[in-house]
Amino acid sequence: MEVRAHNFSSALEDIKRRLCKANFVAIDLELTGVSAAGEADGYADTAVERIEKSCRIVESYAPIQLGITICSLERELSSYSIMMAPESAFLCDLTALKFVRRHNVDLNAWVDEGVRHMSREEAAFPAGLSLCREDLLEPMRQLLEQACGTSFFCEAPRLRAARQRGLDLNTWVEAQGETVGKDDLRRFSRLSSGDAATACQDPERRQAGLPRLWEVLRSARRPFVVHCGFLDVLFILAAFERRVLPRDPTRLAQLVQECFPDGIYDTAYLHEFVSAFRLWPLGLHDFVRRARVNQLKHGGDLHFHLEELTADRYGNVFHTEDDGLTHEAGYDSFLTAVLFSYLQEFCYKSLRHSLYRFYLHKSTDSLCLGCASTVGAPPEIACKVFDSTRLIVAELKDADAKDNTTKRISEARQLQNESTFFYRKMDDSFLLIPGCAQAKLVQLSALLPGVTWIDFYSWQEQARCQRSAREREPAAARTFTGVIKSIFVDRGFGFIHCPESTRIYARDVFLHQAQAAGLQEGQVVSFAVALNGKSQPQAREVKERWFTGVVRSWFPTTHSGSISCPSTFRMYGSDVHLPSLQTNDFQVGEQVVFSVVLRSGQPMARRVTRRPLAAQPGARSQEAHEGQEHDFGRAPGVAGLLALSTDMLVAGKLAVPAPVGPVRVDCVSWTTCAPTLPNV
């Protein structure tokens, strides 16, 4: 069923009725972007790095279509392809938009007829997002800087206004080259006063849309199924639960399990986990066909009963090679449901093991978000897909070596009838060969000139060292945020822990006593890095890190409460506690400036002060925005990218006075050399 705003209510009633008899629900999404330019997935990545990158992608791009297929115990399938209206601010990747257009997704209908939505967090506390706009735009700033014109910034009200003035978005996307010109970008990224007024009237319509569907799906308590679906799950959480996602694996795992209490299964994970499937194609359509052939061979085909509209649109799935529907979200969710039904027959015992486990592209690990949320247990989020003691990398000197190696692997598999002889392409120069014992390796390496064999973990260590070396030079000009891990006063030094710098330098950052004056353990600081004589990282320009946030709760009797801040939530996965040692009374929804200290791993606000009224978004009249042009078509520096916010000036400087004394504005935080804020 094609679902638009005009028929959403009737579709919702149909979904409610069918969920009562559902066995599971398959989902799929089509998106405005799925990758970070310059950060291709690779076998050197850790699971934590993948989570962090995935969260940045999800907070930057937007969903276009949501596909849902409900499968009953009698294998009756009902599919829905729902247009999700664009909301707020987001990025569009030209490659992704061209991709969905090639697969017949109507972008005009996306803007004009999409069903509105908003997250539970925004509905409960709208000020938390509206007043922290600069922090919300930070992941987009990073991705735009890397994209160099292949992605562009978009305001949803502005996009709708362009459509009302006659823009054919389908034609516009198809006509674009590799990058978007500045003149075209202005029509999507500059809010007028009329656009802003329209956006302010939307909350009721947004809550009456897809949030109702999300509540129905959650309350039904049915398992969900995805294919290569870790990003899809995160996009669902960002759209319906909270815009900003925690980077901490344990916090993220808890959120996933709270929202999907009956579990999620990833068919791509089963493809890698069950050895019999590893030689089958991973692509969804081909995987389904191979699974059906296997079912016909061993037990006869399964019988599916398709709801009338689903049968009309997807009924020929097994009878055509190219049905033209691939990558329509409803169709992909339909294929996922069919595939999972076959896999239930083949490997029922493996399903329990696969609960909350997700496939990672180009990785020997899978994500295990079931174990990571166990209270009191270490966050074991990376689960080995293959036997970790039998991973070999073939380094290929040229194309002939590659052809000979892949041919030899295929011959060895056929001669020995072993599914353990297979390979995964790492890049043009390396092949990953799992399951090769020493005897098999000797046999495989015979008559293969131009091939060098390396243990996988040795290769991975070398690849990470090479990556760190490439990143060290630009890192010298960067500012990091970390926590003072320890200070040894009697020895005159300490250490700063920062996950980002640790990935580059493979250790905590040394903190000399000259840089640590006035600081304490657990305090969150900003710092730059210089290498000492031993090429080890040493902190310089260490300053107390300042954040802006919004008071979420305040209890006058105890003078305590909590602060909502996107930046700190990304870091710690929770609101910042506003302790009882306050000298000021605050109001819920009031914007504040504060620094952070960790106590037992929990963020505590200190030196809290109100952000001056003139500094708060909306203090200027909306007319002040008219006539301003924000240039998103180039790859500007940090200062220029600040212009992403419609509450910022074109020059890239915040239109706000300093909260106290001289302040340096650094993207989304305030860093003050000598603050004179009240102590807390």
C-alpha positions in Angstrom: 0.0 0.0 0.0 1.3 3.4 -1.0 0.8 5.6 2.1 0.7 9.4 1.9 -0.7 12.1 4.2 -4.2 11.8 2.8 -4.6 8.1 3.4 -2.4 7.7 6.5 -5.3 7.4 9.0 -6.9 4.5 7.1 -3.5 2.8 6.7 -2.9 3.1 10.4 -6.1 1.4 11.2 -5.2 -1.5 8.9 -1.8 -1.8 10.5 -3.3 -1.9 14.0 -5.7 -4.7 12.9 -2.9 -6.8 11.3 -0.5 -6.4 14.1 -2.8 -8.4 16.4 -2.0 -11.5 14.4 1.6 -10.6 13.4 4.5 -13.0 13.8 7.1 -10.3 13.1 7.5 -6.9 11.4 10.1 -6.2 8.6 11.2 -2.6 8.1 13.4 -0.8 5.6 14.2 2.9 5.0 15.3 5.0 2.0 17.4 8.0 3.0 18.8 11.3 1.8 22.3 10.0 2.6 24.0 7.0 4.1 27.8 7.7 4.3 30.4 10.2 5.4 32.6 11.4 2.6 36.2 10.5 3.1 35.4 7.9 5.8 34.8 4.7 3.9 34.1 1.6 6.0 37.2 -0.5 6.3 38.5 -3.6 8.1 40.7 -1.4 10.3 37.6 0.2 12.0 36.6 -0.8 15.5 33.0 -1.4 16.4 33.0 1.8 18.6 34.2 3.8 15.7 31.4 2.5 13.5 28.8 3.4 16.1 30.2 7.0 16.4 30.3 7.4 12.6 26.8 5.9 12.2 25.3 8.3 14.8 26.8 11.3 13.0 25.3 10.1 9.7 21.9 9.6 11.3 21.9 13.0 12.9 22.7 14.7 9.6 20.6 13.0 7.0 16.8 12.3 6.8 14.5 9.5 5.9 12.5 9.6 2.7 10.5 6.4 2.8 9.6 3.9 5.6 8.8 0.4 4.4 6.8 -1.9 6.7 5.7 -5.5 6.1 3.7 -7.4 8.6 4.0 -11.2 8.5 1.4 -13.3 10.3 1.9 -16.8 11.6 0.1 -18.1 8.5 2.6 -16.1 6.4 0.1 -13.5 5.2 2.1 -10.5 4.1 0.9 -6.9 4.2 3.3 -4.2 3.0 3.2 -0.4 3.3 5.4 2.1 1.7 5.1 5.4 3.7 6.5 8.7 2.6 8.1 10.4 5.6 7.9 14.2 5.2 11.1 16.1 5.6 11.4 17.9 9.0 13.7 20.5 10.5 17.2 20.8 9.0 19.1 18.0 7.4 21.6 17.2 4.7 21.0 15.7 1.2 23.7 13.7 -0.6 23.4 14.1 -4.3 24.5 10.5 -4.9 21.8 9.2 -2.6 19.1 11.4 -4.2 20.1 10.3 -7.7 20.1 6.7 -6.5 16.5 6.9 -5.2 15.4 8.7 -8.4 16.9 5.9 -10.6 14.7 3.5 -8.6 11.6 5.6 -9.2 11.1 7.2 -5.8 9.0 10.4 -6.2 10.8 13.2 -4.4 8.0 15.6 -5.2 5.6 13.4 -3.3 8.1 13.1 -0.5 7.9 16.9 0.1 4.2 17.5 -0.9 2.4 14.4 0.5 4.8 12.9 3.1 3.4 12.1 6.5 4.7 14.4 9.2 6.6 13.2 12.2 8.5 14.3 15.3 10.4 12.5 18.1 9.0 11.8 21.5 11.8 14.0 23.0 10.8 17.0 20.9 7.2 16.6 21.7 7.9 16.4 25.4 10.5 19.2 25.6 10.5 21.3 22.4 12.8 24.0 23.9 15.6 21.5 24.3 16.0 21.2 20.5 14.9 24.6 19.3 17.3 26.5 21.7 20.2 24.1 21.0 20.1 24.4 17.3 23.9 25.1 16.9 24.7 21.9 18.7 22.3 19.9 16.6 24.0 21.2 13.4 27.5 20.1 14.5 27.4 16.7 12.9 26.2 18.3 9.7 29.0 20.8 9.8 31.5 18.0 9.9 30.0 16.0 7.1 29.6 19.1 4.9 33.2 20.0 5.4 34.2 16.5 4.2 31.7 16.4 1.3 33.2 19.3 -0.7 30.0 20.2 -2.5 28.5 16.7 -3.0 26.1 17.2 -0.1 24.0 20.3 0.7 22.1 21.7 3.7 18.3 21.9 3.6 15.7 23.5 5.7 12.4 21.5 5.4 10.1 24.6 5.4 12.2 26.2 2.7 12.1 23.0 0.6 8.3 23.0 0.9 8.2 26.6 -0.1 10.3 25.9 -3.2 7.9 23.2 -4.2 4.9 25.6 -3.8 6.7 28.0 -6.1 6.8 25.3 -8.8 10.2 23.6 -8.4 10.2 20.0 -9.8 12.5 18.3 -7.3 12.8 15.1 -9.4 13.9 17.0 -12.5 16.3 19.2 -10.5 18.0 16.2 -8.9 18.4 14.4 -12.2 19.9 17.5 -13.9 22.6 18.0 -11.2 26.2 17.2 -11.9 28.6 15.9 -9.3 28.3 19.0 -7.1 25.5 21.6 -6.4 26.0 25.2 -7.4 25.6 28.0 -4.9 22.6 29.6 -6.7 20.7 26.3 -6.4 21.6 25.9 -2.7 20.1 29.2 -1.6 16.6 28.1 -2.4 16.8 25.3 0.2 18.9 26.8 3.0 17.6 30.3 3.7 14.5 30.7 5.9 12.2 33.7 5.4 10.0 35.0 8.1 7.0 33.3 6.4 8.8 30.0 6.3 9.7 30.3 10.0 6.1 31.2 11.0 4.8 28.1 9.1 7.3 25.9 10.8 6.2 27.2 14.2 2.6 26.1 13.5 3.5 22.5 12.7 3.8 20.6 16.1 0.2 19.5 16.2 0.3 18.2 12.6 3.6 16.4 13.2 2.4 14.7 16.4 -0.8 13.6 14.6 1.3 11.8 12.0 3.9 9.0 12.2 4.3 9.3 16.0 1.0 7.5 16.3 2.3 4.7 14.1 5.4 4.4 16.2 3.3 4.0 19.4 1.3 1.3 17.7 4.4 -0.6 16.6 6.0 -0.3 20.1 2.8 -1.4 22.0 2.3 -4.4 19.7 5.5 -6.0 21.1 6.5 -7.9 18.0 10.0 -8.8 16.8 11.4 -6.5 14.1 13.5 -7.7 11.1 16.0 -5.7 9.0 18.6 -6.5 6.3 21.9 -4.7 6.7 19.8 -2.6 9.0 21.9 -1.1 11.8 21.6 2.4 10.2 17.8 1.9 9.6 17.4 1.2 13.3 19.3 4.3 14.3 17.2 6.4 11.9 14.1 5.0 13.4 15.3 6.0 16.9 16.3 9.5 15.7 13.0 10.1 14.0 10.7 8.8 16.7 12.6 8.8 20.0 15.4 11.4 20.2 17.2 13.4 17.6 20.6 13.1 19.3 21.8 9.6 19.9 24.3 8.5 22.6 27.7 7.4 21.4 28.3 5.2 24.4 27.6 1.6 23.3 25.9 0.6 26.6 23.6 3.6 26.5 22.8 3.0 22.9 22.1 -0.7 23.5 19.7 0.2 26.4 17.8 2.6 24.1 17.6 -0.1 21.3 16.3 -2.7 23.7 13.8 -0.3 25.3 12.3 0.7 21.9 12.4 -2.9 20.5 11.6 -5.0 23.6 10.9 -8.2 21.6 14.1 -8.0 19.7 15.6 -7.2 16.2 17.0 -9.7 13.8 19.4 -8.7 11.0 19.2 -11.2 8.1 22.6 -9.9 6.9 24.1 -11.0 10.2 22.7 -14.5 9.7 24.3 -14.5 6.2 27.7 -14.2 7.8 27.0 -16.3 11.0 25.6 -19.4 9.4 28.4 -21.0 7.4 26.1 -22.5 4.8 25.0 -18.9 3.7 28.4 -17.3 3.3 28.8 -18.4 -0.3 25.3 -17.0 -1.2 25.0 -13.4 -2.4 24.4 -10.8 0.3 22.3 -8.5 -1.9 18.7 -8.7 -0.7 17.0 -9.7 -4.0 19.6 -12.3 -4.8 19.7 -13.6 -1.3 15.9 -14.2 -1.4 16.2 -16.1 -4.7 19.0 -18.3 -3.4 17.0 -19.0 -0.2 14.0 -20.0 -2.3 16.0 -22.3 -4.5 17.4 -24.0 -1.3 13.9 -24.3 0.1 12.6 -25.9 -3.1 15.5 -28.4 -3.0 15.1 -29.5 0.6 11.5 -29.2 1.6 9.2 -27.6 -1.0 8.4 -23.9 -1.4 6.7 -21.9 1.4 3.2 -20.6 0.6 2.7 -16.9 1.2 -0.7 -15.2 1.2 -0.5 -11.6 0.1 -3.0 -8.9 1.0 -4.7 -7.6 -2.1 -2.8 -4.3 -2.6 0.4 -6.1 -1.7 -0.3 -8.8 -4.3 -1.1 -6.2 -7.0 2.3 -4.5 -6.5 4.7 -7.2 -5.4 3.1 -10.4 -6.5 5.6 -11.1 -9.3 8.6 -11.1 -7.1 9.6 -14.7 -7.9 8.8 -14.5 -11.6 10.9 -11.6 -12.9 14.6 -10.9 -12.9 14.2 -7.1 -12.8 10.9 -5.9 -11.4 11.9 -2.3 -11.2 10.8 -2.0 -7.6 14.1 -2.7 -5.8 14.9 0.0 -3.3 11.4 1.1 -2.8 11.2 0.9 0.9 7.9 -1.1 1.0 9.3 -3.6 -1.5 12.6 -4.1 0.3 10.7 -4.7 3.6 8.5 -7.2 1.7 11.7 -9.1 0.5 13.1 -8.9 4.0 10.0 -10.6 5.4 10.1 -13.3 2.7 13.8 -13.9 3.4 13.3 -14.1 7.1 10.5 -16.7 6.6 12.9 -18.9 4.6 15.7 -18.4 7.2 13.3 -19.5 10.0 13.0 -22.8 8.2 16.7 -23.3 7.5 18.3 -22.1 10.8 15.7 -21.8 13.5 18.2 -22.6 16.2 20.5 -19.8 15.1 17.8 -17.1 15.5 18.1 -16.9 19.2 21.8 -16.3 18.9 21.2 -13.5 16.4 19.0 -11.4 18.6 20.1 -7.7 18.7 23.2 -8.5 16.5 23.9 -6.5 13.4 26.0 -7.0 10.3 28.9 -4.5 9.8 30.0 -3.8 6.2 33.7 -4.6 5.7 34.4 -5.9 9.2 35.2 -9.2 10.9 33.0 -8.1 13.8 29.3 -7.8 14.2 27.6 -5.4 16.7 26.0 -7.2 19.7 23.6 -4.7 21.3 22.1 -7.5 23.5 25.2 -8.1 25.6 26.3 -4.5 25.8 23.4 -3.4 28.0 23.8 -6.0 30.7 24.1 -4.2 34.0 27.5 -4.7 35.7 29.0 -6.5 32.7 31.7 -5.0 30.4 30.4 -3.5 27.2 31.2 -6.4 24.8 29.7 -4.9 21.7 32.1 -6.5 19.1 31.4 -10.1 18.3 33.7 -12.0 16.0 31.9 -13.3 12.9 34.6 -15.7 11.9 37.0 -17.9 13.9 39.5 -15.2 15.0 42.4 -17.6 15.1 42.1 -18.5 11.4 42.0 -15.2 9.5 44.5 -14.7 6.7 45.0 -11.7 4.4 46.3 -12.1 0.8 48.2 -9.1 -0.3 47.9 -8.9 -4.1 50.7 -7.4 -6.2 48.7 -7.0 -9.3 45.4 -7.8 -11.1 46.8 -11.2 -12.3 47.5 -12.2 -8.7 44.0 -11.3 -7.7 42.4 -13.3 -10.6 44.6 -16.3 -9.8 43.9 -16.2 -6.1 40.1 -16.0 -6.4 40.2 -18.8 -9.0 42.3 -21.0 -6.8 40.0 -20.5 -3.9 37.0 -21.5 -6.0 38.8 -24.6 -7.2 39.8 -25.6 -3.7 36.2 -25.2 -2.5 34.9 -27.4 -5.4 37.6 -30.1 -5.0 37.2 -30.4 -1.2 33.5 -29.6 -1.1 34.2 -27.2 1.8 32.3 -24.0 2.4 35.2 -22.8 4.6 37.1 -21.9 1.4 35.8 -18.4 0.6 37.0 -14.9 0.6 35.9 -11.3 1.2 37.3 -8.4 -0.9 38.9 -5.8 1.4 40.0 -3.5 -1.4 41.8 -3.8 -4.8 45.0 -5.0 -3.0 43.8 -7.3 -0.3 41.6 -10.3 0.2 40.4 -11.6 3.5 40.3 -15.4 3.6 38.6 -16.8 6.8 38.9 -20.4 7.9 42.3 -21.2 6.4 44.2 -23.6 8.6 47.9 -23.9 8.0 47.6 -27.1 5.8 45.0 -25.4 3.7 47.1 -22.3 3.4 50.0 -24.2 2.0 47.8 -25.9 -0.6 46.1 -22.6 -1.5 49.4 -20.7 -1.8 50.8 -23.2 -4.4 51.3 -21.8 -7.8 50.2 -18.3 -6.8 53.0 -15.8 -7.7 52.6 -12.2 -6.7 50.8 -13.0 -3.4 52.0 -12.3 0.1 50.2 -13.9 3.1 49.7 -11.9 6.3 48.0 -12.7 9.6 44.8 -10.6 9.7 45.5 -9.0 13.1 49.0 -8.0 12.0 47.5 -6.4 8.9 44.9 -4.6 11.0 47.5 -3.2 13.3 49.5 -1.9 10.4 46.4 -0.4 8.8 45.5 1.4 12.0 49.1 2.7 12.3 49.0 4.0 8.8 45.6 5.7 9.4 46.9 7.3 12.6 49.9 8.6 10.7 47.7 10.2 8.0 45.5 11.8 10.7 48.3 13.2 12.9 49.3 16.1 10.8 45.8 17.6 10.5 45.1 16.7 14.1 47.8 19.2 15.2 45.5 22.0 14.2 42.4 20.5 15.8 40.8 21.1 19.2 39.7 18.0 21.1 37.4 17.5 24.1 38.3 15.1 26.8 38.1 14.4 30.5 41.0 14.8 33.0 41.6 11.2 33.9 44.2 11.7 36.6 46.4 14.4 38.1 49.5 13.4 40.2 50.2 16.6 42.1 53.4 15.3 43.7 54.8 14.1 40.3 53.8 17.2 38.4 51.7 15.6 35.6 48.4 13.9 34.7 46.5 12.5 31.7 43.5 13.4 29.6 41.3 10.8 28.2 39.6 11.5 24.8 38.3 8.7 22.5 39.0 10.8 19.4 42.6 11.5 20.2 43.1 8.0 21.5 42.1 6.7 18.0 44.8 8.8 16.5 47.6 8.5 19.0 46.7 5.1 20.6 47.1 6.4 24.2 45.9 9.0 26.7 47.3 12.5 26.3 50.0 13.6 28.7 49.1 16.7 30.8 52.0 18.7 32.3 51.4 20.5 35.6 51.9 23.9 33.9 48.8 23.2 31.8 46.8 21.7 34.7 46.7 24.7 37.0 43.2 25.1 38.5 41.9 21.9 37.0 40.6 18.8 38.7 40.1 15.1 38.0 36.9 14.5 36.1 36.7 17.9 34.6 35.8 18.2 30.9 38.3 20.3 29.0 39.2 21.4 25.5 42.8 21.0 24.4 45.2 20.8 21.4 47.9 18.2 21.0 51.6 18.5 20.3 54.1 15.6 20.0 57.0 15.5 22.5 60.5 14.3 21.8 59.3 10.7 22.0 56.5 11.3 19.5 53.9 11.0 22.3 50.9 13.2 22.6 51.1 16.1 25.1 48.2 18.5 25.8 48.6 22.2 25.2 46.2 25.1 25.3 44.1 23.3 27.9 40.9 25.2 28.9 37.7 24.5 30.7 35.1 23.4 28.1 31.9 25.4 28.1 28.6 24.2 26.8 25.2 25.8 26.1 22.1 23.9 27.2 18.5 24.3 28.3 17.1 23.7 31.8 14.9 20.6 31.5 13.9 20.3 35.1 14.2 22.5 38.2 13.2 21.9 41.8 13.1 25.2 43.8 13.0 23.4 47.1 16.3 21.7 46.6 17.8 24.2 44.1 18.7 21.3 41.8 17.5 20.0 38.4 18.9 18.9 35.0 20.2 20.4 31.8 19.5 19.2 28.3 22.5 19.6 25.9 23.0 17.7 22.6 26.8 17.9 22.9 27.0 16.4 26.4 24.3 13.8 25.5 26.4 12.5 22.6 29.3 12.2 25.0 27.6 10.7 28.1 24.2 9.5 27.0 22.2 11.4 29.6 21.2 14.9 30.7 23.6 16.9 32.9 22.7 17.0 36.6 22.3 20.5 38.0 23.4 20.0 41.6 21.9 21.6 44.7 24.7 24.1 45.3 23.1 26.7 43.0 23.0 30.4 44.0 20.5 31.2 41.2 16.9 30.1 40.6 16.3 28.8 37.1 13.2 28.3 35.0 12.5 25.2 32.9 13.2 26.1 29.2 15.8 28.7 30.2 19.1 28.6 28.3 22.3 28.4 30.3 26.0 28.2 29.9 27.9 25.7 32.0 31.0 23.5 32.3 31.0 19.8 33.3 32.8 17.6 35.8 32.3 13.8 35.9 31.3 12.2 39.2 31.1 8.4 39.1 30.9 8.6 35.4 27.9 10.9 35.5 28.1 14.5 34.1 27.5 17.3 36.7 27.1 20.9 35.8 29.3 23.5 37.4 29.7 27.3 37.2 26.2 27.6 35.7 25.0 31.0 34.5 22.1 32.2 32.3 22.9 32.8 28.7 22.2 36.5 28.0 18.8 37.1 26.4 20.3 38.8 23.3 22.4 35.6 22.8 19.4 33.3 22.7 18.0 32.2 19.3 14.9 34.2 18.4 16.0 37.3 20.3 16.3 39.1 17.0 13.2 39.6 15.0 12.5 37.2 12.1 12.8 40.2 9.7 16.5 40.4 10.6 16.9 37.0 8.8 15.4 38.2 5.5 17.9 39.1 2.9 20.7 37.0 4.5 22.3 34.4 2.3 24.0 31.4 3.7 26.6 29.8 1.4 26.5 26.0 1.8 27.8 25.2 -1.7 31.5 25.4 -0.9 33.6 23.7 1.6 34.3 26.5 4.1 36.4 26.4 7.1 35.2 26.1 10.7 34.2 29.7 10.9 32.3 29.7 7.7 30.5 26.6 8.5 29.0 28.2 11.6 26.7 30.0 9.1 24.7 26.7 8.9 22.5 28.0 11.7 19.8 30.5 10.6 20.5 32.2 13.9 24.1 33.0 12.8 25.5 35.6 10.5 26.8 35.0 7.0 30.3 35.8 8.1 30.2 32.8 10.4 30.3 34.6 13.7 27.6 34.1 16.3 25.4 37.1 16.7 25.6 37.0 20.5 27.5 38.9 23.1 30.0 37.2 25.3 28.5 35.7 28.5 31.3 36.8 30.6 34.4 38.7 29.6 36.4 37.8 26.5 35.1 34.6 24.9 36.3 32.6 21.9 33.5 30.9 20.0 34.5 27.4 18.9 31.8 25.9 16.8 29.2 24.9 19.4 30.9 25.6 22.7 32.3 28.6 24.5 35.8 28.4 25.8 36.9 31.1 28.2 40.5 31.5 29.3 39.7 33.2 32.7 36.0 32.8 33.5 34.5 34.8 36.3 31.3 32.8 36.6 29.9 32.0 40.1 31.3 28.9 41.6 28.9 26.0 42.2 
